[in-house]
Amino acid sequence: MANATKTKNKKPNWFRRVGAKFKETFSELKRVTWPKFTTVLKTTGVVLVVVAAFLAVVTGVDALLGWLLEVITNI
């Protein structure tokens, strides 16, 4: 009797658990509403513009601070 409860509470092996997880993941992905390609392009463009703007600001601040450091050290 103790042996039957031992096997009943035992977890499935690793391969079955991983396989079940993949099956669950793929079934969830089938239900996802994916954006249209034009939407993806627009949002990618917005992200690239924002990254370029931050790059310009950080580069400008870095150049300004480098110039200030050079001015201070040459005094």
mmCIF file of the N, C-alpha and C atoms, coordinates in Angstrom:
data_MODEL
# 
_entry.id   MODEL 
# 
loop_
_atom_site.group_PDB 
_atom_site.id 
_atom_site.type_symbol 
_atom_site.label_atom_id 
_atom_site.label_alt_id 
_atom_site.label_comp_id 
_atom_site.label_asym_id 
_atom_site.label_entity_id 
_atom_site.label_seq_id 
_atom_site.pdbx_PDB_ins_code 
_atom_site.Cartn_x 
_atom_site.Cartn_y 
_atom_site.Cartn_z 
_atom_site.occupancy 
_atom_site.B_iso_or_equiv 
_atom_site.pdbx_formal_charge 
_atom_site.auth_seq_id 
_atom_site.auth_comp_id 
_atom_site.auth_asym_id 
_atom_site.auth_atom_id 
_atom_site.pdbx_PDB_model_num 
ATOM 1   N N  . MET A 1 1  ? 0.824  -1.193 0.000   1.00 0.00 ? 1  MET A N  1 
ATOM 2   C CA . MET A 1 1  ? 0.000  0.000  0.000   1.00 0.00 ? 1  MET A CA 1 
ATOM 3   C C  . MET A 1 1  ? 0.870  1.259  0.000   1.00 0.00 ? 1  MET A C  1 
ATOM 4   N N  . ALA A 1 2  ? 1.947  1.247  0.781   1.00 0.00 ? 2  ALA A N  1 
ATOM 5   C CA . ALA A 1 2  ? 2.824  2.410  0.856   1.00 0.00 ? 2  ALA A CA 1 
ATOM 6   C C  . ALA A 1 2  ? 3.505  2.659  -0.481  1.00 0.00 ? 2  ALA A C  1 
ATOM 7   N N  . ASN A 1 3  ? 3.783  1.585  -1.207  1.00 0.00 ? 3  ASN A N  1 
ATOM 8   C CA . ASN A 1 3  ? 4.436  1.706  -2.499  1.00 0.00 ? 3  ASN A CA 1 
ATOM 9   C C  . ASN A 1 3  ? 3.515  2.385  -3.513  1.00 0.00 ? 3  ASN A C  1 
ATOM 10  N N  . ALA A 1 4  ? 2.200  2.130  -3.448  1.00 0.00 ? 4  ALA A N  1 
ATOM 11  C CA . ALA A 1 4  ? 1.245  2.731  -4.382  1.00 0.00 ? 4  ALA A CA 1 
ATOM 12  C C  . ALA A 1 4  ? 1.152  4.239  -4.162  1.00 0.00 ? 4  ALA A C  1 
ATOM 13  N N  . THR A 1 5  ? 1.148  4.694  -2.937  1.00 0.00 ? 5  THR A N  1 
ATOM 14  C CA . THR A 1 5  ? 1.085  6.136  -2.683  1.00 0.00 ? 5  THR A CA 1 
ATOM 15  C C  . THR A 1 5  ? 2.399  6.811  -3.043  1.00 0.00 ? 5  THR A C  1 
ATOM 16  N N  . LYS A 1 6  ? 3.483  6.070  -2.939  1.00 0.00 ? 6  LYS A N  1 
ATOM 17  C CA . LYS A 1 6  ? 4.787  6.620  -3.296  1.00 0.00 ? 6  LYS A CA 1 
ATOM 18  C C  . LYS A 1 6  ? 4.853  6.931  -4.789  1.00 0.00 ? 6  LYS A C  1 
ATOM 19  N N  . THR A 1 7  ? 4.356  6.020  -5.621  1.00 0.00 ? 7  THR A N  1 
ATOM 20  C CA . THR A 1 7  ? 4.375  6.259  -7.062  1.00 0.00 ? 7  THR A CA 1 
ATOM 21  C C  . THR A 1 7  ? 3.306  7.261  -7.475  1.00 0.00 ? 7  THR A C  1 
ATOM 22  N N  . LYS A 1 8  ? 2.238  7.375  -6.705  1.00 0.00 ? 8  LYS A N  1 
ATOM 23  C CA . LYS A 1 8  ? 1.172  8.315  -7.045  1.00 0.00 ? 8  LYS A CA 1 
ATOM 24  C C  . LYS A 1 8  ? 1.645  9.758  -6.853  1.00 0.00 ? 8  LYS A C  1 
ATOM 25  N N  . ASN A 1 9  ? 2.449  10.038 -5.845  1.00 0.00 ? 9  ASN A N  1 
ATOM 26  C CA . ASN A 1 9  ? 2.922  11.382 -5.559  1.00 0.00 ? 9  ASN A CA 1 
ATOM 27  C C  . ASN A 1 9  ? 4.216  11.730 -6.289  1.00 0.00 ? 9  ASN A C  1 
ATOM 28  N N  . LYS A 1 10 ? 4.776  10.792 -7.013  1.00 0.00 ? 10 LYS A N  1 
ATOM 29  C CA . LYS A 1 10 ? 6.026  11.014 -7.711  1.00 0.00 ? 10 LYS A CA 1 
ATOM 30  C C  . LYS A 1 10 ? 5.808  11.923 -8.923  1.00 0.00 ? 10 LYS A C  1 
ATOM 31  N N  . LYS A 1 11 ? 6.734  12.880 -9.136  1.00 0.00 ? 11 LYS A N  1 
ATOM 32  C CA . LYS A 1 11 ? 6.637  13.778 -10.284 1.00 0.00 ? 11 LYS A CA 1 
ATOM 33  C C  . LYS A 1 11 ? 6.969  13.013 -11.559 1.00 0.00 ? 11 LYS A C  1 
ATOM 34  N N  . PRO A 1 12 ? 6.405  13.448 -12.692 1.00 0.00 ? 12 PRO A N  1 
ATOM 35  C CA . PRO A 1 12 ? 6.802  12.825 -13.965 1.00 0.00 ? 12 PRO A CA 1 
ATOM 36  C C  . PRO A 1 12 ? 8.275  13.139 -14.250 1.00 0.00 ? 12 PRO A C  1 
ATOM 37  N N  . ASN A 1 13 ? 8.865  12.344 -15.126 1.00 0.00 ? 13 ASN A N  1 
ATOM 38  C CA . ASN A 1 13 ? 10.286 12.559 -15.379 1.00 0.00 ? 13 ASN A CA 1 
ATOM 39  C C  . ASN A 1 13 ? 10.522 13.898 -16.082 1.00 0.00 ? 13 ASN A C  1 
ATOM 40  N N  . TRP A 1 14 ? 11.782 14.285 -16.159 1.00 0.00 ? 14 TRP A N  1 
ATOM 41  C CA . TRP A 1 14 ? 12.169 15.596 -16.656 1.00 0.00 ? 14 TRP A CA 1 
ATOM 42  C C  . TRP A 1 14 ? 11.711 15.813 -18.096 1.00 0.00 ? 14 TRP A C  1 
ATOM 43  N N  . PHE A 1 15 ? 11.836 14.795 -18.946 1.00 0.00 ? 15 PHE A N  1 
ATOM 44  C CA . PHE A 1 15 ? 11.473 14.934 -20.353 1.00 0.00 ? 15 PHE A CA 1 
ATOM 45  C C  . PHE A 1 15 ? 9.977  15.176 -20.525 1.00 0.00 ? 15 PHE A C  1 
ATOM 46  N N  . ARG A 1 16 ? 9.171  14.507 -19.746 1.00 0.00 ? 16 ARG A N  1 
ATOM 47  C CA . ARG A 1 16 ? 7.721  14.718 -19.826 1.00 0.00 ? 16 ARG A CA 1 
ATOM 48  C C  . ARG A 1 16 ? 7.344  16.123 -19.371 1.00 0.00 ? 16 ARG A C  1 
ATOM 49  N N  . ARG A 1 17 ? 7.998  16.598 -18.307 1.00 0.00 ? 17 ARG A N  1 
ATOM 50  C CA . ARG A 1 17 ? 7.691  17.945 -17.820 1.00 0.00 ? 17 ARG A CA 1 
ATOM 51  C C  . ARG A 1 17 ? 8.106  19.006 -18.832 1.00 0.00 ? 17 ARG A C  1 
ATOM 52  N N  . VAL A 1 18 ? 9.283  18.844 -19.431 1.00 0.00 ? 18 VAL A N  1 
ATOM 53  C CA . VAL A 1 18 ? 9.747  19.802 -20.430 1.00 0.00 ? 18 VAL A CA 1 
ATOM 54  C C  . VAL A 1 18 ? 8.854  19.736 -21.668 1.00 0.00 ? 18 VAL A C  1 
ATOM 55  N N  . GLY A 1 19 ? 8.500  18.533 -22.083 1.00 0.00 ? 19 GLY A N  1 
ATOM 56  C CA . GLY A 1 19 ? 7.604  18.392 -23.230 1.00 0.00 ? 19 GLY A CA 1 
ATOM 57  C C  . GLY A 1 19 ? 6.253  19.027 -22.980 1.00 0.00 ? 19 GLY A C  1 
ATOM 58  N N  . ALA A 1 20 ? 5.725  18.850 -21.782 1.00 0.00 ? 20 ALA A N  1 
ATOM 59  C CA . ALA A 1 20 ? 4.439  19.463 -21.437 1.00 0.00 ? 20 ALA A CA 1 
ATOM 60  C C  . ALA A 1 20 ? 4.547  20.978 -21.441 1.00 0.00 ? 20 ALA A C  1 
ATOM 61  N N  . LYS A 1 21 ? 5.674  21.498 -20.969 1.00 0.00 ? 21 LYS A N  1 
ATOM 62  C CA . LYS A 1 21 ? 5.873  22.947 -20.952 1.00 0.00 ? 21 LYS A CA 1 
ATOM 63  C C  . LYS A 1 21 ? 5.935  23.499 -22.375 1.00 0.00 ? 21 LYS A C  1 
ATOM 64  N N  . PHE A 1 22 ? 6.649  22.803 -23.276 1.00 0.00 ? 22 PHE A N  1 
ATOM 65  C CA . PHE A 1 22 ? 6.699  23.238 -24.674 1.00 0.00 ? 22 PHE A CA 1 
ATOM 66  C C  . PHE A 1 22 ? 5.316  23.190 -25.314 1.00 0.00 ? 22 PHE A C  1 
ATOM 67  N N  . LYS A 1 23 ? 4.568  22.133 -25.055 1.00 0.00 ? 23 LYS A N  1 
ATOM 68  C CA . LYS A 1 23 ? 3.224  21.998 -25.613 1.00 0.00 ? 23 LYS A CA 1 
ATOM 69  C C  . LYS A 1 23 ? 2.328  23.134 -25.120 1.00 0.00 ? 23 LYS A C  1 
ATOM 70  N N  . GLU A 1 24 ? 2.429  23.441 -23.837 1.00 0.00 ? 24 GLU A N  1 
ATOM 71  C CA . GLU A 1 24 ? 1.641  24.532 -23.258 1.00 0.00 ? 24 GLU A CA 1 
ATOM 72  C C  . GLU A 1 24 ? 2.037  25.880 -23.862 1.00 0.00 ? 24 GLU A C  1 
ATOM 73  N N  . THR A 1 25 ? 3.341  26.078 -24.057 1.00 0.00 ? 25 THR A N  1 
ATOM 74  C CA . THR A 1 25 ? 3.823  27.329 -24.627 1.00 0.00 ? 25 THR A CA 1 
ATOM 75  C C  . THR A 1 25 ? 3.333  27.508 -26.051 1.00 0.00 ? 25 THR A C  1 
ATOM 76  N N  . PHE A 1 26 ? 3.420  26.467 -26.870 1.00 0.00 ? 26 PHE A N  1 
ATOM 77  C CA . PHE A 1 26 ? 2.981  26.577 -28.250 1.00 0.00 ? 26 PHE A CA 1 
ATOM 78  C C  . PHE A 1 26 ? 1.472  26.764 -28.358 1.00 0.00 ? 26 PHE A C  1 
ATOM 79  N N  . SER A 1 27 ? 0.710  26.150 -27.461 1.00 0.00 ? 27 SER A N  1 
ATOM 80  C CA . SER A 1 27 ? -0.733 26.354 -27.503 1.00 0.00 ? 27 SER A CA 1 
ATOM 81  C C  . SER A 1 27 ? -1.085 27.789 -27.107 1.00 0.00 ? 27 SER A C  1 
ATOM 82  N N  . GLU A 1 28 ? -0.321 28.394 -26.196 1.00 0.00 ? 28 GLU A N  1 
ATOM 83  C CA . GLU A 1 28 ? -0.539 29.802 -25.847 1.00 0.00 ? 28 GLU A CA 1 
ATOM 84  C C  . GLU A 1 28 ? -0.162 30.714 -27.010 1.00 0.00 ? 28 GLU A C  1 
ATOM 85  N N  . LEU A 1 29 ? 0.923  30.390 -27.706 1.00 0.00 ? 29 LEU A N  1 
ATOM 86  C CA . LEU A 1 29 ? 1.357  31.222 -28.832 1.00 0.00 ? 29 LEU A CA 1 
ATOM 87  C C  . LEU A 1 29 ? 0.347  31.208 -29.973 1.00 0.00 ? 29 LEU A C  1 
ATOM 88  N N  . LYS A 1 30 ? -0.413 30.139 -30.120 1.00 0.00 ? 30 LYS A N  1 
ATOM 89  C CA . LYS A 1 30 ? -1.434 30.077 -31.160 1.00 0.00 ? 30 LYS A CA 1 
ATOM 90  C C  . LYS A 1 30 ? -2.570 31.056 -30.883 1.00 0.00 ? 30 LYS A C  1 
ATOM 91  N N  . ARG A 1 31 ? -2.788 31.379 -29.602 1.00 0.00 ? 31 ARG A N  1 
ATOM 92  C CA . ARG A 1 31 ? -3.881 32.276 -29.228 1.00 0.00 ? 31 ARG A CA 1 
ATOM 93  C C  . ARG A 1 31 ? -3.488 33.744 -29.230 1.00 0.00 ? 31 ARG A C  1 
ATOM 94  N N  . VAL A 1 32 ? -2.212 34.025 -29.437 1.00 0.00 ? 32 VAL A N  1 
ATOM 95  C CA . VAL A 1 32 ? -1.735 35.407 -29.415 1.00 0.00 ? 32 VAL A CA 1 
ATOM 96  C C  . VAL A 1 32 ? -2.187 36.118 -30.683 1.00 0.00 ? 32 VAL A C  1 
ATOM 97  N N  . THR A 1 33 ? -2.638 37.376 -30.529 1.00 0.00 ? 33 THR A N  1 
ATOM 98  C CA . THR A 1 33 ? -2.940 38.181 -31.719 1.00 0.00 ? 33 THR A CA 1 
ATOM 99  C C  . THR A 1 33 ? -1.684 38.971 -32.054 1.00 0.00 ? 33 THR A C  1 
ATOM 100 N N  . TRP A 1 34 ? -1.061 38.602 -33.153 1.00 0.00 ? 34 TRP A N  1 
ATOM 101 C CA . TRP A 1 34 ? 0.196  39.209 -33.557 1.00 0.00 ? 34 TRP A CA 1 
ATOM 102 C C  . TRP A 1 34 ? -0.086 40.516 -34.289 1.00 0.00 ? 34 TRP A C  1 
ATOM 103 N N  . PRO A 1 35 ? 0.768  41.536 -34.121 1.00 0.00 ? 35 PRO A N  1 
ATOM 104 C CA . PRO A 1 35 ? 0.561  42.805 -34.834 1.00 0.00 ? 35 PRO A CA 1 
ATOM 105 C C  . PRO A 1 35 ? 0.869  42.654 -36.313 1.00 0.00 ? 35 PRO A C  1 
ATOM 106 N N  . LYS A 1 36 ? 0.282  43.575 -37.081 1.00 0.00 ? 36 LYS A N  1 
ATOM 107 C CA . LYS A 1 36 ? 0.562  43.569 -38.524 1.00 0.00 ? 36 LYS A CA 1 
ATOM 108 C C  . LYS A 1 36 ? 1.979  44.071 -38.763 1.00 0.00 ? 36 LYS A C  1 
ATOM 109 N N  . PHE A 1 37 ? 2.517  43.752 -39.937 1.00 0.00 ? 37 PHE A N  1 
ATOM 110 C CA . PHE A 1 37 ? 3.900  44.102 -40.251 1.00 0.00 ? 37 PHE A CA 1 
ATOM 111 C C  . PHE A 1 37 ? 4.103  45.608 -40.272 1.00 0.00 ? 37 PHE A C  1 
ATOM 112 N N  . THR A 1 38 ? 3.106  46.358 -40.767 1.00 0.00 ? 38 THR A N  1 
ATOM 113 C CA . THR A 1 38 ? 3.242  47.819 -40.798 1.00 0.00 ? 38 THR A CA 1 
ATOM 114 C C  . THR A 1 38 ? 3.304  48.391 -39.385 1.00 0.00 ? 38 THR A C  1 
ATOM 115 N N  . THR A 1 39 ? 2.554  47.817 -38.468 1.00 0.00 ? 39 THR A N  1 
ATOM 116 C CA . THR A 1 39 ? 2.603  48.268 -37.068 1.00 0.00 ? 39 THR A CA 1 
ATOM 117 C C  . THR A 1 39 ? 3.977  47.996 -36.470 1.00 0.00 ? 39 THR A C  1 
ATOM 118 N N  . VAL A 1 40 ? 4.524  46.844 -36.781 1.00 0.00 ? 40 VAL A N  1 
ATOM 119 C CA . VAL A 1 40 ? 5.860  46.501 -36.274 1.00 0.00 ? 40 VAL A CA 1 
ATOM 120 C C  . VAL A 1 40 ? 6.888  47.485 -36.822 1.00 0.00 ? 40 VAL A C  1 
ATOM 121 N N  . LEU A 1 41 ? 6.790  47.821 -38.109 1.00 0.00 ? 41 LEU A N  1 
ATOM 122 C CA . LEU A 1 41 ? 7.732  48.768 -38.699 1.00 0.00 ? 41 LEU A CA 1 
ATOM 123 C C  . LEU A 1 41 ? 7.607  50.142 -38.062 1.00 0.00 ? 41 LEU A C  1 
ATOM 124 N N  . LYS A 1 42 ? 6.371  50.602 -37.830 1.00 0.00 ? 42 LYS A N  1 
ATOM 125 C CA . LYS A 1 42 ? 6.169  51.921 -37.224 1.00 0.00 ? 42 LYS A CA 1 
ATOM 126 C C  . LYS A 1 42 ? 6.737  51.971 -35.811 1.00 0.00 ? 42 LYS A C  1 
ATOM 127 N N  . THR A 1 43 ? 6.435  50.977 -35.012 1.00 0.00 ? 43 THR A N  1 
ATOM 128 C CA . THR A 1 43 ? 6.928  50.987 -33.630 1.00 0.00 ? 43 THR A CA 1 
ATOM 129 C C  . THR A 1 43 ? 8.447  50.823 -33.577 1.00 0.00 ? 43 THR A C  1 
ATOM 130 N N  . THR A 1 44 ? 9.002  50.053 -34.496 1.00 0.00 ? 44 THR A N  1 
ATOM 131 C CA . THR A 1 44 ? 10.462 49.922 -34.569 1.00 0.00 ? 44 THR A CA 1 
ATOM 132 C C  . THR A 1 44 ? 11.087 51.257 -34.926 1.00 0.00 ? 44 THR A C  1 
ATOM 133 N N  . GLY A 1 45 ? 10.467 51.979 -35.855 1.00 0.00 ? 45 GLY A N  1 
ATOM 134 C CA . GLY A 1 45 ? 10.954 53.306 -36.226 1.00 0.00 ? 45 GLY A CA 1 
ATOM 135 C C  . GLY A 1 45 ? 10.919 54.264 -35.055 1.00 0.00 ? 45 GLY A C  1 
ATOM 136 N N  . VAL A 1 46 ? 9.837  54.227 -34.283 1.00 0.00 ? 46 VAL A N  1 
ATOM 137 C CA . VAL A 1 46 ? 9.731  55.097 -33.106 1.00 0.00 ? 46 VAL A CA 1 
ATOM 138 C C  . VAL A 1 46 ? 10.825 54.760 -32.100 1.00 0.00 ? 46 VAL A C  1 
ATOM 139 N N  . VAL A 1 47 ? 11.055 53.492 -31.875 1.00 0.00 ? 47 VAL A N  1 
ATOM 140 C CA . VAL A 1 47 ? 12.102 53.078 -30.927 1.00 0.00 ? 47 VAL A CA 1 
ATOM 141 C C  . VAL A 1 47 ? 13.472 53.548 -31.408 1.00 0.00 ? 47 VAL A C  1 
ATOM 142 N N  . LEU A 1 48 ? 13.746 53.410 -32.692 1.00 0.00 ? 48 LEU A N  1 
ATOM 143 C CA . LEU A 1 48 ? 15.043 53.834 -33.220 1.00 0.00 ? 48 LEU A CA 1 
ATOM 144 C C  . LEU A 1 48 ? 15.227 55.343 -33.109 1.00 0.00 ? 48 LEU A C  1 
ATOM 145 N N  . VAL A 1 49 ? 14.165 56.114 -33.343 1.00 0.00 ? 49 VAL A N  1 
ATOM 146 C CA . VAL A 1 49 ? 14.253 57.574 -33.221 1.00 0.00 ? 49 VAL A CA 1 
ATOM 147 C C  . VAL A 1 49 ? 14.509 57.970 -31.768 1.00 0.00 ? 49 VAL A C  1 
ATOM 148 N N  . VAL A 1 50 ? 13.815 57.347 -30.834 1.00 0.00 ? 50 VAL A N  1 
ATOM 149 C CA . VAL A 1 50 ? 14.013 57.663 -29.418 1.00 0.00 ? 50 VAL A CA 1 
ATOM 150 C C  . VAL A 1 50 ? 15.432 57.286 -28.981 1.00 0.00 ? 50 VAL A C  1 
ATOM 151 N N  . VAL A 1 51 ? 15.923 56.150 -29.419 1.00 0.00 ? 51 VAL A N  1 
ATOM 152 C CA . VAL A 1 51 ? 17.290 55.741 -29.071 1.00 0.00 ? 51 VAL A CA 1 
ATOM 153 C C  . VAL A 1 51 ? 18.298 56.713 -29.665 1.00 0.00 ? 51 VAL A C  1 
ATOM 154 N N  . ALA A 1 52 ? 18.080 57.159 -30.911 1.00 0.00 ? 52 ALA A N  1 
ATOM 155 C CA . ALA A 1 52 ? 18.991 58.122 -31.537 1.00 0.00 ? 52 ALA A CA 1 
ATOM 156 C C  . ALA A 1 52 ? 18.966 59.454 -30.787 1.00 0.00 ? 52 ALA A C  1 
ATOM 157 N N  . ALA A 1 53 ? 17.792 59.885 -30.322 1.00 0.00 ? 53 ALA A N  1 
ATOM 158 C CA . ALA A 1 53 ? 17.690 61.138 -29.574 1.00 0.00 ? 53 ALA A CA 1 
ATOM 159 C C  . ALA A 1 53 ? 18.459 61.029 -28.254 1.00 0.00 ? 53 ALA A C  1 
ATOM 160 N N  . PHE A 1 54 ? 18.275 59.933 -27.533 1.00 0.00 ? 54 PHE A N  1 
ATOM 161 C CA . PHE A 1 54 ? 19.015 59.748 -26.283 1.00 0.00 ? 54 PHE A CA 1 
ATOM 162 C C  . PHE A 1 54 ? 20.513 59.651 -26.549 1.00 0.00 ? 54 PHE A C  1 
ATOM 163 N N  . LEU A 1 55 ? 20.893 59.010 -27.648 1.00 0.00 ? 55 LEU A N  1 
ATOM 164 C CA . LEU A 1 55 ? 22.307 58.916 -28.002 1.00 0.00 ? 55 LEU A CA 1 
ATOM 165 C C  . LEU A 1 55 ? 22.882 60.304 -28.226 1.00 0.00 ? 55 LEU A C  1 
ATOM 166 N N  . ALA A 1 56 ? 22.139 61.176 -28.919 1.00 0.00 ? 56 ALA A N  1 
ATOM 167 C CA . ALA A 1 56 ? 22.603 62.538 -29.172 1.00 0.00 ? 56 ALA A CA 1 
ATOM 168 C C  . ALA A 1 56 ? 22.736 63.317 -27.869 1.00 0.00 ? 56 ALA A C  1 
ATOM 169 N N  . VAL A 1 57 ? 21.766 63.179 -26.974 1.00 0.00 ? 57 VAL A N  1 
ATOM 170 C CA . VAL A 1 57 ? 21.817 63.904 -25.700 1.00 0.00 ? 57 VAL A CA 1 
ATOM 171 C C  . VAL A 1 57 ? 22.991 63.414 -24.856 1.00 0.00 ? 57 VAL A C  1 
ATOM 172 N N  . VAL A 1 58 ? 23.159 62.121 -24.728 1.00 0.00 ? 58 VAL A N  1 
ATOM 173 C CA . VAL A 1 58 ? 24.248 61.576 -23.908 1.00 0.00 ? 58 VAL A CA 1 
ATOM 174 C C  . VAL A 1 58 ? 25.601 61.938 -24.516 1.00 0.00 ? 58 VAL A C  1 
ATOM 175 N N  . THR A 1 59 ? 25.722 61.897 -25.833 1.00 0.00 ? 59 THR A N  1 
ATOM 176 C CA . THR A 1 59 ? 26.976 62.270 -26.487 1.00 0.00 ? 59 THR A CA 1 
ATOM 177 C C  . THR A 1 59 ? 27.272 63.747 -26.271 1.00 0.00 ? 59 THR A C  1 
ATOM 178 N N  . GLY A 1 60 ? 26.244 64.591 -26.353 1.00 0.00 ? 60 GLY A N  1 
ATOM 179 C CA . GLY A 1 60 ? 26.433 66.023 -26.106 1.00 0.00 ? 60 GLY A CA 1 
ATOM 180 C C  . GLY A 1 60 ? 26.860 66.302 -24.678 1.00 0.00 ? 60 GLY A C  1 
ATOM 181 N N  . VAL A 1 61 ? 26.230 65.668 -23.722 1.00 0.00 ? 61 VAL A N  1 
ATOM 182 C CA . VAL A 1 61 ? 26.602 65.855 -22.318 1.00 0.00 ? 61 VAL A CA 1 
ATOM 183 C C  . VAL A 1 61 ? 28.026 65.355 -22.080 1.00 0.00 ? 61 VAL A C  1 
ATOM 184 N N  . ASP A 1 62 ? 28.375 64.238 -22.674 1.00 0.00 ? 62 ASP A N  1 
ATOM 185 C CA . ASP A 1 62 ? 29.724 63.700 -22.524 1.00 0.00 ? 62 ASP A CA 1 
ATOM 186 C C  . ASP A 1 62 ? 30.756 64.651 -23.108 1.00 0.00 ? 62 ASP A C  1 
ATOM 187 N N  . ALA A 1 63 ? 30.475 65.206 -24.290 1.00 0.00 ? 63 ALA A N  1 
ATOM 188 C CA . ALA A 1 63 ? 31.401 66.151 -24.904 1.00 0.00 ? 63 ALA A CA 1 
ATOM 189 C C  . ALA A 1 63 ? 31.525 67.418 -24.067 1.00 0.00 ? 63 ALA A C  1 
ATOM 190 N N  . LEU A 1 64 ? 30.419 67.908 -23.536 1.00 0.00 ? 64 LEU A N  1 
ATOM 191 C CA . LEU A 1 64 ? 30.444 69.102 -22.691 1.00 0.00 ? 64 LEU A CA 1 
ATOM 192 C C  . LEU A 1 64 ? 31.262 68.865 -21.427 1.00 0.00 ? 64 LEU A C  1 
ATOM 193 N N  . LEU A 1 65 ? 31.028 67.741 -20.770 1.00 0.00 ? 65 LEU A N  1 
ATOM 194 C CA . LEU A 1 65 ? 31.771 67.436 -19.552 1.00 0.00 ? 65 LEU A CA 1 
ATOM 195 C C  . LEU A 1 65 ? 33.253 67.212 -19.847 1.00 0.00 ? 65 LEU A C  1 
ATOM 196 N N  . GLY A 1 66 ? 33.561 66.599 -20.978 1.00 0.00 ? 66 GLY A N  1 
ATOM 197 C CA . GLY A 1 66 ? 34.966 66.428 -21.370 1.00 0.00 ? 66 GLY A CA 1 
ATOM 198 C C  . GLY A 1 66 ? 35.636 67.761 -21.619 1.00 0.00 ? 66 GLY A C  1 
ATOM 199 N N  . TRP A 1 67 ? 34.925 68.677 -22.271 1.00 0.00 ? 67 TRP A N  1 
ATOM 200 C CA . TRP A 1 67 ? 35.459 70.013 -22.516 1.00 0.00 ? 67 TRP A CA 1 
ATOM 201 C C  . TRP A 1 67 ? 35.666 70.759 -21.201 1.00 0.00 ? 67 TRP A C  1 
ATOM 202 N N  . LEU A 1 68 ? 34.680 70.669 -20.291 1.00 0.00 ? 68 LEU A N  1 
ATOM 203 C CA . LEU A 1 68 ? 34.820 71.322 -18.980 1.00 0.00 ? 68 LEU A CA 1 
ATOM 204 C C  . LEU A 1 68 ? 36.002 70.758 -18.212 1.00 0.00 ? 68 LEU A C  1 
ATOM 205 N N  . LEU A 1 69 ? 36.198 69.455 -18.249 1.00 0.00 ? 69 LEU A N  1 
ATOM 206 C CA . LEU A 1 69 ? 37.329 68.837 -17.568 1.00 0.00 ? 69 LEU A CA 1 
ATOM 207 C C  . LEU A 1 69 ? 38.642 69.341 -18.140 1.00 0.00 ? 69 LEU A C  1 
ATOM 208 N N  . GLU A 1 70 ? 38.697 69.465 -19.455 1.00 0.00 ? 70 GLU A N  1 
ATOM 209 C CA . GLU A 1 70 ? 39.915 69.960 -20.103 1.00 0.00 ? 70 GLU A CA 1 
ATOM 210 C C  . GLU A 1 70 ? 40.177 71.405 -19.715 1.00 0.00 ? 70 GLU A C  1 
ATOM 211 N N  . VAL A 1 71 ? 39.125 72.221 -19.645 1.00 0.00 ? 71 VAL A N  1 
ATOM 212 C CA . VAL A 1 71 ? 39.284 73.621 -19.251 1.00 0.00 ? 71 VAL A CA 1 
ATOM 213 C C  . VAL A 1 71 ? 39.762 73.710 -17.802 1.00 0.00 ? 71 VAL A C  1 
ATOM 214 N N  . ILE A 1 72 ? 39.189 72.906 -16.924 1.00 0.00 ? 72 ILE A N  1 
ATOM 215 C CA . ILE A 1 72 ? 39.547 72.960 -15.509 1.00 0.00 ? 72 ILE A CA 1 
ATOM 216 C C  . ILE A 1 72 ? 40.998 72.494 -15.305 1.00 0.00 ? 72 ILE A C  1 
ATOM 217 N N  . THR A 1 73 ? 41.416 71.462 -16.000 1.00 0.00 ? 73 THR A N  1 
ATOM 218 C CA . THR A 1 73 ? 42.779 70.932 -15.801 1.00 0.00 ? 73 THR A CA 1 
ATOM 219 C C  . THR A 1 73 ? 43.840 71.840 -16.415 1.00 0.00 ? 73 THR A C  1 
ATOM 220 N N  . ASN A 1 74 ? 43.486 72.708 -17.349 1.00 0.00 ? 74 ASN A N  1 
ATOM 221 C CA . ASN A 1 74 ? 44.455 73.613 -17.985 1.00 0.00 ? 74 ASN A CA 1 
ATOM 222 C C  . ASN A 1 74 ? 44.587 74.938 -17.248 1.00 0.00 ? 74 ASN A C  1 
ATOM 223 N N  . ILE A 1 75 ? 43.854 75.111 -16.170 1.00 0.00 ? 75 ILE A N  1 
ATOM 224 C CA . ILE A 1 75 ? 43.927 76.385 -15.430 1.00 0.00 ? 75 ILE A CA 1 
ATOM 225 C C  . ILE A 1 75 ? 45.209 76.476 -14.674 1.00 0.00 ? 75 ILE A C  1 
# 
